[in-house]
């Protein structure tokens, strides 16, 4: 099974949305925090911004339920873990 890290990102004091979206650092910086692990199906749903908890596999629902507000605001992303 493939494992994905769930990341919560934030941007500190960006002057405009273009800089935020492009990860361009205008004398400010971004932050990233690992907030959990999910399976491949959940990772796909997180990337699509799905907020219906019933759409997620049972084993990941507890993690996803905790992160729903951040998923709705687009602050959550996933990254595959290669082992």
Secondary structure, DSSP 8 states (H G I E B T S, - for coil): --EEEEEEEEEES-SSHHHHHTT--SS-EEEEEEEEEEEHHHHHHHHHT---GGGS-GGGHHHHHHHHHHHHTT-EEEEEE--
